[in-house]
Amino acid sequence: CWGGRLNDGGYWFSSLWWERSVVVLFSEYLGSSAYDGKLLSSDVTHYMIPDWKVVQDYLEILEFPELKGIIFMQTACQAVQHQRGRRQYNKLRNLLKDARHDCVLFANEFQQSCYLPRERGESMEKWQSRSIYNAATWYYHHCQDRMPIVMVTEDDEAIQQYGSETEGVFVISFKSYLDNFWPDLKAAHELCESILQSRRERENESQESHGKEYPEHLPLEVLEAGIKSGRYIQGTLSVNKHRAQIEAFVRLQGASSKDSGLVSDILIHGMKARNRSIHGDVVVVELLPKNEWKGRTTALGENDGEFPSEPMPTGRVVGILQKNWRDYVVTFPSKEEVQSQGKNARKILVIPWDYRIPKIRISTQQAEALQDFRVVVRIDSWESTSMYPSGHFVRVLGRIGDLEGEIATILVENSISVVPFSEAQRAQ
């Protein structure tokens, strides 16, 4: 590992190590506060340190302006970047840049007293939790043992192991954190319950379901080896919004476009071949034999029939390298459809505003009340045993047809974040 100091007082680091038989080069620019351990506002009563799983699953709650004094560890941020894609990672970066939230990034893996090498046979998840807890104890001593540190995790084993290990460093679940520190923050509790309910139902469905709707994705090691050998092709999935259920195309990226010898995109015909990938995902495709290639369907006019074009390279998705999921604006089905599912039905298939996105299953008892509203949902997972992705309710945008609600819809669908002006900005 090597590095240096920049003119503005920041640091750069670069390290080289072997992982899965390939050399990985990592470099990152870090401000001095990220390296030294910044002390936050004296107004906060404690510092909260979320582990990697909490940052991934509860980021929209961590964005609440009431939650201050949050220290995001480099280990957790990198997990978000690698597992949740660039959109959620950019949301996290924007949160760190917003001074009103009074939160900070701490580069624990580049702090000599905090870095812990991964032990032989240790899972990535356990190493991440251990690293974040070790950094939390360092931060407590860095504050001269005067500022309580609350590490928030969804790992029950970590709570049992570290909960009473260091005086002044508390390890609790995210729900317990909200119950004890923010009991009156109703919106956060409702959103947390929505996320937990979605998780419970996914677990129940996984246990109850015996058949698979889609094939399992191949392991990352197999995908990487297949791309290198030329057996598989990497690209970005682009769904045809006019025939979203039937046609999607994979636009080749980088070396894949050169090594494959293909001069056109790859057609992905049907939802089965798409294999749970969503518009914008970076996917890995296996080409089908030429006798199974299909042509792109075209229509000459609204009243004309559809005519297939010449056969083009056709394939199927065998894995997803990066899920570029985002917030989605949806509407609820008609009252008749909701009522047909039963009076106490909680699982509702909501309809995305963007036709390229499949219906999303969420759990709610407010389907009839929100019939005329546009709401925001977030996808949590898409299991091989489910026809549709599972998600959770985030917030209401407004009534369908109202100007403010429609403007908010356009902003969300284009991933444009509009932050209210601060008091200092208003004063200027």
Secondary structure, DSSP 8 states (H G I E B T S, - for coil): -EEEE-TTS-EEEEEEEEETTEEEEEEEEE-HHHHHT----TT-S-EEEE-HHHHHHSHHHHTSTT---BEEEHHHHHHHHHHH-HHHHHHHHHHHH-GGG--EEE-GGGSTTT-----TT--HHHHHHHHHHHHHHHHHHHTTT-S-EEEE-S-HHHHHHHTTTSTTEEEE-HHHHHHHH-TT-HHHHHHHHHHHHHHHHHHHHHHH--S-SS-----HHHHHHHHHHTSEEEEEEEE-TTSTTTEEEEEE-HHHHHHS---S-EEEESHHHHTT--TT-EEEEEE--GGG-EEEEEESSTTS-EEEEEEE-BEEEEEEEE----EEEEE---HHHHHHT-TT--EEEEEESSTTS--EEEE-S-TTTTTTEEEEEEEEE--TT-SS-EEEEEEEEEETT-HHHHHHHHHHHTT-------HHHHH-
